[in-house]
């Protein structure tokens, strides 16, 4: 039996039957999750990678590149001018840099994203959570958790991290909310306008921090970058956008989806309440694993022939890493479609793997942990209120438009 298969298929089953809009329909991968070759819209070949072990091995392999390449696995047909623009911007974004430049640039930002740096934010985070939950409780049940907490709280934490002045925060929070909103909430024209306003603001913010250095994550990064020739002003503006927005949608959704998972599994919620300090770390990891949906695809291109378990991925062929399937690989997680806060999910792929693992993962984990803890402790009668608002998937992530709760 071969470890590679070539086939047309349909979308894997997603939690709650949500569809996957990213690829032409592909079927349930055969037992064992073999590497499966597909043809991209450009005509180039790529391999779907859905086995947890394969994902970790390939994402840790420096023979694969994230930088623009003639056969890079672009998932949708795109006009050449768009591809050219992506290639121009890619050289200024951490997520599309290969080592050694990626290593140099990541080191400029890393000191402000360590566990120790994240923990320094804990008191301020708790103040913000208490403020938003006080406001939600005062306004009375039912409440939309997304609007009450999941959207504004991470935005304010990002503002604190970046040293965005109080008077400017409305510009960031308003436009960031539009950019991570679903098609149900905002039109593409509104999203493009929000992006344009943010880019203008970020350009001005970079200039301000260059002229008047500040001791915060963004100020420190700009100061370190200023001692090198890695970025021009436009490059720093693009990096600012990436540093501030890359994880925003992720944490907004996980706060809402984490609560949804707990209240939909009352036995799990009861167990968590009985041992909150002991089980909360595992709960956070399980939320991240369970909602590593569906698929947030990681793309790479092989720079040389790579052999894995008897299969040769040829130079120039792409890989499409299906994180959502990797985090539901039954060979790694028994009964993977069950939400179980007692399992060890620390090896999940929600933050990626290898040198490109999410820079802000410690801040994101802390925000999720503190929000879930405060909600579970404060509202013993926490429950969902049924509504008819749709949950939409855009680009593989589950942007939760609305989650109505009572208590």
Secondary structure, DSSP 4 states (H G I P E B T S, - for coil): --SEEE----PPP-GGG----SSS--PPPPTT--EEEEE-TTS-EEEEE--HHHHHHHHT-TTEE-S--TT---SS---HHHHHHHHHHHTT-GGG--TTHHHHHHHHHHTTSSHHHHHTTHHHHHHHHHHHHHHHHHH-SSEEHIIIIIHHHHHHHHHHHHT--GGGHHHHHHHHHHHHS-TTT--HHHHHHHHHHHHHHHHHHHHHHHHS--SSHHHHHHHHHHTSSS--HHHHHHHHHHHHHTTHHHHHHHHHHHHHHHHTSHHHHHHHHHTHHHHHHHHHHHHHHHTS-TT-EEEEEESS-EEETTEEE-TT-EEEEEHHHHTT-TTTSTTTTS--TTS--TT--TT--GGGS-TTHHHHHHHHHHHHHHHHHH-TT-EE----PPP--BTTB------EEE-
